[in-house]
C-alpha cells in the first residue's frame, strides 16, 4: 500500500455503519483501537526506513557521519504535524523498535500493545546495550500474554524490574546520570494559570513537597482561611521570590503586549504574555494598574510597538549588522512569539537569517525568524531551504522546504488591533499620560510609510525608545 491507498481507506472510515447494536459498537471500538496501534507500528517501520535511506544517501554524497542524521527528526515532525521535540522521540522509538525490539514491534502491529505501552518499553530499556535490550524484548514480548491485562504503571514496573535483573549496573548509571538532568520548567495552564515543574532527585523532590505540606498544615491549624493547596502554593512563591503571597507579583518581570483599545478603551481583545500566551484584557489591565501603582519602585514602562491596523502585522526594521542587535531581536520575538517552525511552539532561542547570511541574506526583520535551537540546527542540514514573504498589509510568512521537496508555510501571529484615539473618552490620569505619550511620537521615523500605533509592550526591564530604521536598538 502507498499513501494514496491509505488515503482512500481513511476516506471510507466516516462511512462506518451507525445502524448497529451496542455489542457491535463495542467490537468496533476494540477493532479501531487495534487499528490505531497497527498504524503506529507501520509509522515506526516507515520512519526507520526513511532514516536509513537518508543516511545512506548522504554517506554516498560524502557527508560526515556525525551530520548524516541532521534534520531527519524535523522532517518526521513536520510530516506528523508535531513539534521537533516529539519528532525526535518518534524517530528514536522507531529505530529502537525496528532494529532492537522486533517482538515489541510485532505486538504493536498486531494491535495487542498500545503505542503508549510500547513507548514505555522503549523508554525504560534505553539504558541497556543493544544485546540486553533485545533479550528483554524477547523476555517480555515473545508471549503476548506476559503483559496482557497490565496497566501503564504495572507495565513500567515490570520493565524496570526486568532491566535491573539483566544489567543492574546500567540502571544505577542511568539513575546517577539523571541527576544532571534536574531542571525547572514552566508551561501555560488553563484560566491564566501556569504550571511550574521541578525535576529533582527523588530525595530532594520528596523533601520539598513534605516541607511545604508540613508548614501548610501548621498554618492551617492556626485558623488560616486558605485551603491547604493554596497555602502550599503561596509558601512556594514566598520562599522562591521573597514576596509574601502569590498575588503580590504584578507584571514586572514579563513582557505584556496589549492593544491600546484593550488598555485604554475597555476593549476585550486578549493581551499576550511573552512565553505564556493570551490572557484576558481585564486581567492584563489589572496587572498594568498594579505595576503602575506607587507600591512598586520599578513601576511599569510602556514601549511602543507598531503594526498594520488591518492585519496586525508588525512593522519591519532594518540593520546592517551580521548578528541581530538587541532591539531587532526583541522585535522578532514580539512578532513571532514562539518558534516559527510549523507545529513547534517551543520558546525562541535563536534569531535566524531565513536567507542565510553567506548567500547575501540581510539582517532585517523581514529576513529574520525566531527559532528554537533544535529547529535552527535542523535548518542547517543538507537540502533544507526557506524564504520569507510579506505582502503590504499582510502578516510575515515563511515557506520552509525540506530535503524531500515538501513545503510548509508559517504565518506570524497578528498583534492586537489598534485603537482610534480620537473620540475615545479617557478619564484616568494614567490613561491621559499614555495618550500624551503616544501622540508625541514622530511617526515619520518608522519604516512603515503609514504606520499606526497598534499596541504597547509593557515591561519593567527595558527603558529604550522605539526601534527605528537602521537603528537596531
C-alpha positions in Angstrom: 0.0 0.0 0.0 1.1 3.5 -0.7 -0.1 6.8 0.6 -2.9 7.0 -2.0 -4.3 3.7 -0.9 -4.2 4.7 2.7 -5.9 7.9 1.9 -8.7 6.0 0.2 -9.1 3.8 3.3 -9.2 6.9 5.5 -12.0 8.4 3.3 -14.1 5.3 4.0 -13.8 5.4 7.8 -16.5 8.0 8.3 -18.9 5.7 6.5 -18.8 3.1 9.3 -22.3 1.9 9.9 -24.3 3.6 12.7 -27.2 1.2 12.5 -25.7 -1.5 14.7 -26.4 -2.8 18.1 -24.3 -1.9 21.2 -22.4 -5.2 21.2 -21.3 -4.5 17.7 -20.2 -0.9 18.7 -18.0 -2.4 21.5 -16.4 -4.8 18.9 -15.9 -1.8 16.6 -14.3 0.3 19.3 -11.9 -2.6 20.1 -11.0 -3.1 16.4 -10.4 0.7 15.9 -8.1 0.7 18.9 -6.1 -2.2 17.4 -6.1 -0.3 14.1 -4.5 2.7 15.8 -1.8 0.6 17.3 -1.2 -1.1 14.0 -0.9 2.3 12.3 1.7 3.3 14.9 3.7 0.2 14.1 3.5 1.0 10.4 4.7 4.5 11.1 7.6 3.1 13.0 8.7 1.0 10.1 8.3 3.8 7.6 10.2 6.2 9.9 13.1 3.7 10.4 13.3 3.2 6.6 13.3 6.9 6.0 16.2 7.3 8.4 18.2 4.6 6.9 17.6 5.8 3.3 18.6 9.4 4.1 21.7 8.4 6.0 22.8 6.1 3.1 22.2 8.8 0.5 24.2 11.3 2.5 27.0 8.8 3.1 27.2 8.4 -0.7 27.5 12.2 -1.1 30.4 12.3 1.3 28.6 13.9 4.2 30.4 13.3 7.5 28.9 10.5 9.6 28.1 12.9 12.5 26.0 15.1 10.2 24.1 12.4 8.2 21.2 12.4 10.6 20.8 16.2 10.8 17.2 17.3 10.2 15.6 13.9 9.8 13.7 14.2 13.1 12.4 17.6 11.9 11.1 16.1 8.7 9.3 13.4 10.7 7.8 16.0 12.9 6.5 18.1 10.0 5.0 15.1 8.3 3.2 14.1 11.5 2.2 17.7 12.3 4.1 17.6 15.5 6.8 19.5 17.3 10.6 18.8 16.6 11.0 17.5 20.1 8.3 14.9 19.5 9.7 14.2 16.1 13.0 13.2 17.7 11.1 10.9 20.1 9.2 9.3 17.2 12.5 8.8 15.3 14.3 7.3 18.3 11.4 5.0 19.1 11.1 3.8 15.5 14.8 2.9 15.2 14.7 1.1 18.6 11.6 -0.9 17.7 12.8 -1.9 14.2 16.4 -2.6 15.0 16.5 -3.7 18.7 12.9 -4.7 19.8 11.3 -6.6 17.0 8.8 -8.5 19.2 7.5 -5.4 20.8 7.0 -4.0 17.3 5.2 -7.2 16.3 2.7 -6.8 19.2 2.2 -3.2 18.3 1.4 -4.0 14.6 -1.0 -6.7 15.8 -2.8 -4.2 17.9 -2.1 -6.2 21.1 0.2 -3.5 22.6 -0.8 0.2 22.5 1.6 2.8 21.2 2.0 4.3 24.7 2.9 1.0 26.3 5.3 0.3 23.5 6.8 3.7 24.3 7.2 2.7 28.0 9.1 -0.4 26.9 11.4 1.6 24.7 11.9 4.3 27.3 12.6 2.1 30.3 15.2 0.0 28.3 17.1 2.9 26.9 20.0 2.4 29.4 20.7 -1.2 28.2 23.0 -2.3 25.5 21.6 -3.4 22.2 22.0 -7.1 23.1 20.5 -6.8 26.5 17.6 -4.7 25.1 16.8 -7.5 22.6 17.0 -10.1 25.3 14.5 -8.1 27.4 12.3 -7.7 24.4 12.2 -11.5 24.0 11.5 -12.0 27.7 8.5 -9.7 27.9 7.0 -9.7 24.4 7.7 -13.1 22.9 4.5 -14.3 24.5 1.7 -11.8 24.1 0.1 -12.9 27.4 3.0 -11.6 29.5 1.8 -8.0 29.6 -1.9 -8.7 28.9 -4.2 -7.0 31.4 -1.5 -4.8 32.9 -2.0 -1.1 33.3 0.7 1.5 32.4 2.2 1.6 35.9 2.3 -2.2 36.1 4.0 -2.4 32.7 6.5 0.2 33.7 7.3 -1.6 37.0 7.7 -4.9 35.2 10.1 -3.5 32.6 12.2 -1.7 35.3 12.4 -4.9 37.3 13.5 -6.9 34.3 16.1 -4.3 33.3 17.5 -4.3 36.8 17.9 -8.1 36.7 19.6 -8.1 33.3 22.0 -5.2 34.0 21.8 -3.6 37.4 24.9 -1.5 36.8 23.3 0.1 33.8 20.2 1.0 35.8 22.4 2.5 38.5 24.4 4.5 35.9 21.2 5.8 34.4 19.9 6.9 37.9 23.2 8.8 38.5 23.1 10.5 35.1 19.5 11.5 35.6 20.7 13.8 38.4 22.4 16.0 35.8 19.0 16.4 34.1 17.4 18.2 37.1 15.7 21.4 35.9 12.8 23.8 36.5 10.3 24.4 33.7 7.0 26.3 33.2 4.2 25.9 30.8 0.7 27.5 30.4 -2.3 26.2 32.2 -6.0 26.9 31.7 -7.6 30.0 33.2 -4.5 32.2 33.0 -2.6 29.9 35.4 0.8 28.3 34.8 2.5 25.1 35.7 5.9 25.4 37.3 7.6 22.0 37.4 10.8 20.9 39.1 12.6 17.7 38.1 14.7 16.7 41.1 16.3 13.7 42.6 13.7 11.7 44.4 15.0 12.5 47.9 15.1 16.3 47.2 11.7 16.2 45.5 10.0 14.4 48.4 11.7 16.7 50.9 10.5 19.8 49.1 6.9 18.6 49.0 7.0 17.3 52.5 8.3 20.5 53.9 5.6 22.6 52.1 2.9 20.2 53.3 4.2 20.2 56.9 4.3 24.1 57.1 1.0 24.4 55.4 -0.6 22.1 57.9 0.8 24.2 60.8 -0.6 27.4 59.2 -4.0 25.7 58.5 -4.2 24.6 62.1 -3.8 28.2 63.2 -7.1 29.1 61.6 -6.0 30.4 58.2 -8.9 30.6 55.7 -7.0 29.4 52.7 -7.0 25.8 51.6 -4.0 23.5 52.2 -3.1 23.6 48.5 -3.4 27.4 48.4 -1.1 27.7 51.4 1.5 25.4 49.8 1.4 27.4 46.6 1.9 30.7 48.5 4.7 29.3 50.6 6.5 28.1 47.4 6.2 31.6 45.8 7.2 33.3 49.1 10.3 31.2 49.5 11.4 31.5 45.9 10.7 35.2 45.2 10.7 36.7 48.7 7.2 38.1 48.3 4.5 37.4 50.9 1.8 35.9 48.7 1.3 34.6 45.2 -0.7 37.7 44.3 2.0 40.1 45.2 3.9 39.9 42.0 2.3 42.0 39.2 3.7 42.2 35.6 7.2 43.5 36.4 9.3 40.6 35.1 7.5 39.7 31.9 6.5 41.4 28.6 2.8 42.1 28.1 1.7 43.1 24.6 -1.7 44.7 24.7 -3.7 46.8 22.2 -4.4 50.4 23.1 -8.1 49.7 22.7 -7.8 47.0 25.4 -5.6 49.1 27.6 -7.4 52.4 27.4 -10.8 51.9 25.8 -12.0 48.9 27.8 -11.7 46.6 24.8 -12.0 42.8 25.3 -9.3 41.6 22.9 -6.9 39.4 24.8 -3.4 40.6 25.6 -0.3 38.4 25.0 2.3 37.5 27.7 5.6 36.5 26.1 6.4 32.9 27.0 2.9 32.2 28.1 0.2 33.2 25.6 -3.1 35.1 25.6 -4.6 36.5 28.8 -8.0 38.3 29.2 -7.8 42.0 28.7 -9.4 42.8 32.1 -6.7 40.8 33.8 -4.0 42.5 31.8 -5.4 45.9 32.7 -5.3 44.9 36.4 -1.7 43.8 36.1 -0.7 47.1 34.5 -2.7 49.1 37.1 -0.9 47.2 39.9 2.5 47.7 38.3 1.9 51.4 37.8 1.0 51.9 41.4 3.3 53.7 43.8 3.9 50.5 45.8 6.4 49.1 43.3 9.5 51.1 42.8 10.2 49.8 39.3 6.7 50.6 38.1 5.6 49.8 34.5 7.1 51.1 31.3 5.3 51.5 28.0 7.3 50.6 24.9 5.6 51.5 21.6 5.2 48.7 19.1 3.8 49.4 15.6 1.6 47.2 13.5 -0.6 47.4 10.4 -4.1 48.4 11.7 -5.9 45.9 9.4 -3.8 42.7 9.6 -1.9 43.3 12.9 1.4 42.6 11.0 4.4 44.0 12.9 6.3 46.9 11.3 9.7 45.9 9.9 13.1 47.4 10.8 16.5 47.1 9.2 20.1 46.8 10.4 23.4 46.2 8.7 24.8 44.0 11.5 25.6 40.4 10.9 24.1 39.4 14.2 20.6 40.6 15.1 21.0 43.6 17.5 19.1 43.6 20.8 16.3 45.8 19.6 15.8 44.0 16.3 15.9 40.6 18.1 13.3 41.8 20.5 11.1 43.0 17.7 11.3 39.5 16.1 10.5 37.9 19.5 7.4 40.1 19.8 6.3 39.3 16.2 6.9 35.5 16.2 6.1 34.9 19.9 7.3 31.2 19.7 9.4 29.1 17.3 8.2 29.8 13.7 8.5 26.1 12.6 5.0 24.8 12.0 3.6 22.8 15.0 6.6 23.8 17.1 5.7 26.1 20.0 9.0 26.0 21.8 10.4 29.2 23.2 12.6 31.3 20.8 16.3 30.7 21.5 18.0 31.7 18.2 17.4 34.5 15.7 18.0 33.1 12.3 18.6 34.5 8.8 15.9 33.0 6.7 18.0 33.5 3.6 21.4 32.6 5.0 24.0 35.4 5.6 26.7 33.7 3.4 24.3 33.9 0.4 23.6 37.6 0.8 20.7 37.4 3.2 20.3 40.8 5.0 19.9 41.2 8.8 16.4 42.5 8.8 13.1 41.8 10.5 11.8 40.5 7.1 14.7 38.1 6.8 14.8 37.2 10.4 12.9 34.4 12.2 12.7 33.3 15.8 13.5 29.6 16.2 14.2 27.2 18.9 17.7 25.7 19.0 16.7 22.3 17.6 14.9 23.9 14.6 17.7 26.2 13.8 20.3 23.4 13.8 18.0 21.2 11.6 17.6 24.0 9.1 21.4 24.0 8.6 21.2 20.4 7.3 21.6 19.3 3.7 18.7 20.1 1.5 16.8 22.5 3.8 15.8 25.9 2.4 13.5 28.7 3.4 12.2 32.0 2.1 10.3 34.9 3.5 7.2 36.6 2.1 5.3 39.6 3.2 2.7 41.5 1.1 1.8 45.0 2.0 -0.7 44.9 4.9 -0.2 41.2 5.5 1.5 39.2 8.2 5.0 37.9 7.8 5.2 34.5 6.1 8.0 31.9 5.9 8.0 29.0 3.4 10.0 26.0 4.6 11.3 23.5 2.1 12.5 20.1 3.4 15.1 17.9 1.6 12.3 15.7 0.2 10.7 18.7 -1.6 7.8 19.2 0.8 6.7 22.7 1.6 5.3 24.1 4.8 4.1 27.7 5.5 4.3 29.6 8.7 2.5 32.9 9.3 3.4 35.2 12.1 0.5 35.7 14.6 -1.1 39.1 14.5 -0.7 41.7 17.2 -3.7 43.2 18.9 -5.7 45.6 16.8 -5.3 49.4 17.1 -7.4 52.0 18.8 -8.6 55.2 17.2 -7.8 57.7 19.9 -9.9 60.5 18.6 -13.3 60.4 20.2 -12.3 58.0 23.0 -13.3 59.0 26.4 -10.3 59.0 28.7 -10.7 59.8 32.4 -7.9 58.2 34.3 -4.7 60.2 34.9 -2.6 57.2 33.8 -4.6 56.9 30.6 -4.2 60.6 29.8 -0.4 60.3 30.4 -0.2 57.3 28.0 -2.3 59.1 25.4 0.0 62.1 25.6 3.0 59.7 25.2 1.5 58.1 22.1 0.6 61.3 20.4 4.2 62.6 21.0 5.6 60.0 18.6 7.4 61.2 15.4 5.6 58.7 13.0 7.9 59.6 10.1 10.8 57.8 11.6 9.2 54.4 11.4 10.0 52.1 8.4 6.3 51.5 7.6 5.2 54.5 5.4 1.8 54.6 7.0 2.2 53.0 10.5 -0.3 53.2 13.3 0.4 52.7 17.0 -1.2 49.4 17.4 -0.1 48.3 20.8 2.2 48.8 23.6 4.6 46.3 25.2 4.6 46.7 29.0 7.9 45.8 30.7 10.0 46.9 33.7 13.3 45.9 32.2 13.6 47.9 29.0 13.7 51.7 29.1 14.8 52.1 25.5 13.0 54.1 22.8 11.3 52.9 19.6 13.1 50.7 17.1 13.9 52.9 14.1 15.1 52.0 10.6 18.8 51.2 10.7 18.9 51.7 14.4 19.0 48.2 15.7 18.1 49.3 19.3 
